[in-house]
Amino acid sequence: MNEVFTSIAKKSDEHEFYTPVPDGYKPGKTKYVVVFGTVMSGLGKGIFSSALAKLMQDGGLVVAPVKFDGYLNVDAGTLNPYRHGEVFVLDDGTESDMDLGTYERFLDCPLSKENYLTGGKLFSMILNRERKGKYLGRDVQFIPHVTGEIKRFMRELAMLRNADLVFIEVGGTAGDIENAYFIEAMRELAYEEGPGNVCNVALTYLLEPQFLGEQKSKAAQLGIKALLGMGIQPHIIACRSTNPATEKVREKISVFSNVPMERVVGVHDMDSVYLIPDLLEQAGLHRRVAEFLGFTVKDNPIARAQWHEFMASLLHPKKKITIGMTGKYTGLRDSYASILKSLEHAGVASGCSVNIKWIETTAIKDDQAAAEALKDVDGIIVPGGFGKRGSEGKIACIQYAREHNIPYLGLCFGFQMAVLEYARHVCGISKAGSTELDTDCEPVIDILPEQKKIEGLGGNMRLGGRDVEIKSGTKAHAIYGASHVRERFRHRYEVNPDYIAQLEKAGMVFSGKHPEHPIMQILELPKHPFFVGVQFHPEFTSRPLRPNPLYKAFVAAASSPDRRA
Ligand code: GLN
């Protein structure tokens, strides 16, 4: 135990320290990499951190990522995806920032609430503790209490995962008010854990104005100065830029920041984010970090080869398909990040690249308009959504896809809309609707609090991983090759059990159900080449080297030569 640690670990209220340390915690056992942003946001800090964490993981280390978001929302559930990107749902039901999706995809490991901390969650934890009198009569202060709780969170994660390395991504950039207390906590963490146990990585940005035609380091210098001013000495500096960082500019940054040249690395724009691990590997970045922290990272030729094979197929597709995607936020790709990634993974598995045609459904009023929108697509997805806008247009597109044998994948809201389309046009329930959209309808899709109560959810959103029982002999069974799977949900409404028999009688097959309750989770139409709807979000469990089976089957159907014949 280092000296600093012994002194701070005092438990009385008679001193200025407040560093709650979980029982059994040994400083130095788990090391920390902390990634800070400078100059501006939007540099792909999450992608950079994930790629570096992956290299460390491939090198044999147990890695646990954690993302800190400074905003005061308790989680991402109430954030508008149009402004903030998609809400990524974890298996335990945590509604998190889309960066957690990047970590899950790169590291191929499920994360949980312990991997995500927002300012809102932090403060609500603190206020709860305060109400319970846990601060021993002290005035609760940003330092040491807020910073102390942040350190506790990090150390609890280290112990929970038995991690060699906790990878901390500090959201925002140095200089923001929102993350200042968090950066301060990281300064304290480095001091307490002792030299060589915390590696600070600063991500920065090189300006390259066209009128100058050269890279300039001034903004980067100022950003790093802001970090230094907060007591954070970076050990590694990663320079984001359009073109590869020049030697000259790296030298300049090295001079101004006390970081040796070999630890100032360039990370320029690449054709694909999946190329970043290779770029970092070539720069030897993971080795520098490991060296600094006293680890050795092993070579892992198998992992590299698998990754390269994936990359080769991604960058050199044999064919191209177009998938139509309906949606409200058609202007912002980030709000559908996981779906786009899942299509990419599935595309690699089928040897094709997937082009997206965005379909704004508010203007689609009839069959003709749907035909026009879908005339050049190989498949169509109706993704998750909330609210009425564009829903009738979605139903028109689904009807067209069903009647014209166009592969269809309905995700959550897209599952519900497929049920309504079938109820109206095949079962003849002309007023079939969802009570989410219309109170004056036949409630084929409805909110069923009694069912939620069985699952202990009350009237809340059904969130997170749940088991799905799959009927044998169905397409879903063939696709998954299993009778039980676990997928992630995020919905409030569902198929009203009163209508199930009628829908089934008319030919709709509910091939995936809740193991005990009448909650319909997968639907399919046996006579259609590929018409599948799922109440869950298979995009949250798709990984580059392990595409989700449903996406894989959908893309395979959309790219099948038979379909085009
Ligand atoms: N709005 C629908 C519900 O709450 C669908 C949700 C979704 O697509 N994620 O059930």
Residues whose N, C-alpha, C, O or C-beta is under 5 A from the ligand:
A	BS01	LIG	G384 G385 F386 G387 L411 C412 F413 R490 H491 R492 Y493
